Amino acid sequence: MKNTDSEKEFTTNVDVLVVGSGPVGATFARIVADQVPTARILMVDAGPQLTARPGMHVKNIRDLEELNQAQIRSQGPTQFKYNAPSFAERASAASKRGRERLETLARPGTHLINPSDDDLDASNMPAAAAATNVGGAGAHWTCACPRPGNIERVSFISQEEWEQACTKAEQLLKVTCDAFPESIAGFAIQQTLGELYNPILPEDLKVRAMPLAVQVREDGTLYWTGPDVILGPLVESASEGNNRFELRAETICRRLLIDGDHINGAELEHLPSGKRETVTARIVVVAADSLRTPQLLWASGIRPRALGHYINDHIFNMAGVALSEQILERARSTLEAAGRLNESKRLSSESIIGVFRVPLHAPEHPFHAQVMHLDVSPIPVDRSQLRGDPRHIVGLGWIPLKEIRFEDYIEFSDTDTDYFGMPKMTIHYGFTEKDWAALEAARAEQRRAAAAFGQPLDTPQMMPPGTSLHYQGSMRMGEYDDGTSVCDSYSRVWGLQNLFIGGNGVIPTSTACNPTLTSVALAVRAAEKLATILQGT
Ligand SMILES: Cc1cc2nc3c(=O)[nH]c(=O)nc-3n(C[C@H](O)[C@H](O)[C@H](O)COP(=O)(O)OP(=O)(O)OC[C@H]3O[C@@H](n4cnc5c(N)ncnc54)[C@H](O)[C@@H]3O)c2cc1C
């Protein structure tokens, strides 16, 4: 590949420049390449390429040391291995300092956007983080891909178009509900949640396994979806070094070049060599995550009123529970009566039993609940108190809807820069009375579920803001250019004919479910529009 060799001739004139190689940038590239096979696409990413296959999920790396190194290489300014903190340790991160605080706040593969103690003290979103590597956070994510619930969906996109875009997104991401085979503990979780919530949920939204972006290979092992899967045939195209698709790692986009209502191209810098180059492009896509897409627009002098505003993050509220013996026994009996026990028994020794969800459906259940069987408890547990199989600990995450406000915003500095030399960001963020009430209601549900499962292990813990890694709204789409949005429903920046943006930041609604499927679906719709523009010019 040409991506790390500063001596090679780079393409300087392309049809489409894509900034950012995460799932959303990959979606734009793939859809455009499928629909306009002659298009020359250049994708750049500020971070290094971690694996021979670009954008592969690091969980697919079998060797543990190699996996650790891949995570560390994605961590920009914090090139060391983090420990896995408990919920309680993470919740009390503010009391720690220096490296200990960084390790507690950030997740492996990511780096805080402002890692110094002073910056962390000043920030209202201390856990705000990103991944800087080919594949972006999409090489590190958990791959949960639920469709958004009724009031989470973008209301100004028609139901029909939305369904089509979602289906296409699920195909690109290889979403399945069958990643984990049935087991007694998994069935017990689903059965218990079903009894509590199925009566209030519509037929198509009953409690079930979480849709996950993963493929089950013939030998039963899992291949987690990273952007390599979305890029599909383009991965080979990139390796062959042909003109159709080129991916340059460690190449940051410093500035977009504006001419009236058009973007002419961009100024790129190959970070290891410091070599700068201008690339011209007919259409530019910026999919550099919810924090750094607005940052690049700001650095380029594109500063609509809503840019960086309305930022919101899922309120991560976690608790743990040990499955009671009665629950497990009841599940076992039910499976036995249904003649499904033998298979379940065989599989119940799997270390991970699965991920389940109770979908958001307002007003009956205005929360997204993610319920995970945990092979290693993230909660300090006195195991002597646990009866039965100590592995059957379940993490309960009940996420409420956050109120969206203009006052929650990213401030970009015109004088100070971050680790990558881009405008320094400070996030101003807070909770309203409505937010606290929603959180309390979520906790009540969480306690109810914990009581039904058995033995609660801890009181629910609220993680520091930013922990969810689901930052939305910072470059939101809107129906009209009325100052409350940055782009139209096709992700085209208002007032600029050929600049598209993508990522969780374009989601305009308050959501509680994991956002990537929504962002990829919005990118599908945007990329199809982009392709028609390309064909028409
Ligand atoms: C540990 C973890 C678990 C997660 N679990 C889930 C989950 O279960 N479900 C879910 O829906 N979401 C999850 N997420 C979030 C998910 O990863 C993101 O929603 C998704 O990756 C967003 O895709 P993206 O392409 O918009 O951005 P990213 O994947 O973040 O990619 C953006 C890329 O842009 C690059 N970049 C930034 N600035 C520049 C620049 N100026 N020039 C060049 N390149 C630049 C970055 O290096 C990065 O590679 C998780 C994230 C993490 C880290």
The ligand as an SDF file (V2000), in Angstrom:
LIG
                    3D

 53 58  0  0  0  0  0  0  0  0999 V2000
  -14.7110    0.6720   22.9010 C   0  0  0  0  0  0  0  0  0  0  0  0
  -15.8380    1.1630   22.0450 C   0  0  0  0  0  0  0  0  0  0  0  0
  -17.0500    0.4810   22.0500 C   0  0  0  0  0  0  0  0  0  0  0  0
  -18.1010    0.9290   21.2400 C   0  0  0  0  0  0  0  0  0  0  0  0
  -19.2230    0.1690   21.1600 N   0  0  0  0  0  0  0  0  0  0  0  0
  -20.2120    0.5270   20.3230 C   0  0  0  0  0  0  0  0  0  0  0  0
  -21.3360   -0.3010   20.1290 C   0  0  0  0  0  0  0  0  0  0  0  0
  -21.4310   -1.4020   20.6740 O   0  0  0  0  0  0  0  0  0  0  0  0
  -22.3180    0.1210   19.2870 N   0  0  0  0  0  0  0  0  0  0  0  0
  -22.2490    1.3170   18.6480 C   0  0  0  0  0  0  0  0  0  0  0  0
  -23.1890    1.6550   17.9370 O   0  0  0  0  0  0  0  0  0  0  0  0
  -21.1620    2.1090   18.7740 N   0  0  0  0  0  0  0  0  0  0  0  0
  -20.1400    1.7430   19.5760 C   0  0  0  0  0  0  0  0  0  0  0  0
  -19.0240    2.5230   19.6770 N   0  0  0  0  0  0  0  0  0  0  0  0
  -18.9660    3.7490   18.8690 C   0  0  0  0  0  0  0  0  0  0  0  0
  -18.5640    3.4250   17.4250 C   0  0  0  0  0  0  0  0  0  0  0  0
  -17.2770    2.9140   17.4020 O   0  0  0  0  0  0  0  0  0  0  0  0
  -18.6780    4.7060   16.6090 C   0  0  0  0  0  0  0  0  0  0  0  0
  -20.0370    5.0690   16.5790 O   0  0  0  0  0  0  0  0  0  0  0  0
  -18.1960    4.5470   15.1760 C   0  0  0  0  0  0  0  0  0  0  0  0
  -16.8920    4.0790   15.1080 O   0  0  0  0  0  0  0  0  0  0  0  0
  -18.2900    5.9010   14.4710 C   0  0  0  0  0  0  0  0  0  0  0  0
  -17.7830    5.7640   13.1770 O   0  0  0  0  0  0  0  0  0  0  0  0
  -17.1480    6.9910   12.4070 P   0  0  0  0  0  0  0  0  0  0  0  0
  -16.6680    6.4830   11.1230 O   0  0  0  0  0  0  0  0  0  0  0  0
  -18.1070    8.1280   12.4070 O   0  0  0  0  0  0  0  0  0  0  0  0
  -15.9300    7.5000   13.3190 O   0  0  0  0  0  0  0  0  0  0  0  0
  -14.6300    6.7350   13.8270 P   0  0  0  0  0  0  0  0  0  0  0  0
  -14.7950    5.2830   13.7980 O   0  0  0  0  0  0  0  0  0  0  0  0
  -14.2870    7.3540   15.1220 O   0  0  0  0  0  0  0  0  0  0  0  0
  -13.5020    7.1410   12.7510 O   0  0  0  0  0  0  0  0  0  0  0  0
  -13.0920    8.4740   12.5880 C   0  0  0  0  0  0  0  0  0  0  0  0
  -11.6920    8.4600   11.9960 C   0  0  0  0  0  0  0  0  0  0  0  0
  -11.3520    9.7930   11.5950 O   0  0  0  0  0  0  0  0  0  0  0  0
   -9.9550    9.9780   11.7670 C   0  0  0  0  0  0  0  0  0  0  0  0
   -9.6760   11.4220   11.8210 N   0  0  0  0  0  0  0  0  0  0  0  0
  -10.0770   12.3160   12.7540 C   0  0  0  0  0  0  0  0  0  0  0  0
   -9.6710   13.5570   12.4030 N   0  0  0  0  0  0  0  0  0  0  0  0
   -9.0150   13.4360   11.2310 C   0  0  0  0  0  0  0  0  0  0  0  0
   -8.3780   14.3730   10.3550 C   0  0  0  0  0  0  0  0  0  0  0  0
   -8.3760   15.6870   10.5970 N   0  0  0  0  0  0  0  0  0  0  0  0
   -7.7460   13.8920    9.2530 N   0  0  0  0  0  0  0  0  0  0  0  0
   -7.7400   12.5590    8.9590 C   0  0  0  0  0  0  0  0  0  0  0  0
   -8.3640   11.6360    9.7520 N   0  0  0  0  0  0  0  0  0  0  0  0
   -8.9870   12.0920   10.8580 C   0  0  0  0  0  0  0  0  0  0  0  0
   -9.6680    9.2330   13.0570 C   0  0  0  0  0  0  0  0  0  0  0  0
   -8.3000    8.8690   13.1370 O   0  0  0  0  0  0  0  0  0  0  0  0
  -10.5910    8.0230   12.9620 C   0  0  0  0  0  0  0  0  0  0  0  0
   -9.9260    6.9150   12.4280 O   0  0  0  0  0  0  0  0  0  0  0  0
  -17.9580    2.1200   20.4680 C   0  0  0  0  0  0  0  0  0  0  0  0
  -16.7320    2.8020   20.4670 C   0  0  0  0  0  0  0  0  0  0  0  0
  -15.6800    2.3230   21.2340 C   0  0  0  0  0  0  0  0  0  0  0  0
  -14.3620    3.0570   21.1780 C   0  0  0  0  0  0  0  0  0  0  0  0
  1  2  1  0
  2  3  1  0
  2 52  2  0
  3  4  2  0
  4  5  1  0
  4 50  1  0
  5  6  2  0
  6  7  1  0
  6 13  1  0
  7  8  2  0
  7  9  1  0
  9 10  1  0
 10 11  2  0
 10 12  1  0
 12 13  2  0
 13 14  1  0
 14 15  1  0
 14 50  1  0
 15 16  1  0
 16 17  1  0
 16 18  1  0
 18 19  1  0
 18 20  1  0
 20 21  1  0
 20 22  1  0
 22 23  1  0
 23 24  1  0
 24 25  2  0
 24 26  1  0
 24 27  1  0
 27 28  1  0
 28 29  2  0
 28 30  1  0
 28 31  1  0
 31 32  1  0
 32 33  1  0
 33 34  1  0
 33 48  1  0
 34 35  1  0
 35 36  1  0
 35 46  1  0
 36 37  1  0
 36 45  1  0
 37 38  2  0
 38 39  1  0
 39 40  1  0
 39 45  2  0
 40 41  1  0
 40 42  2  0
 42 43  1  0
 43 44  2  0
 44 45  1  0
 46 47  1  0
 46 48  1  0
 48 49  1  0
 50 51  2  0
 51 52  1  0
 52 53  1  0
M  END
$$$$
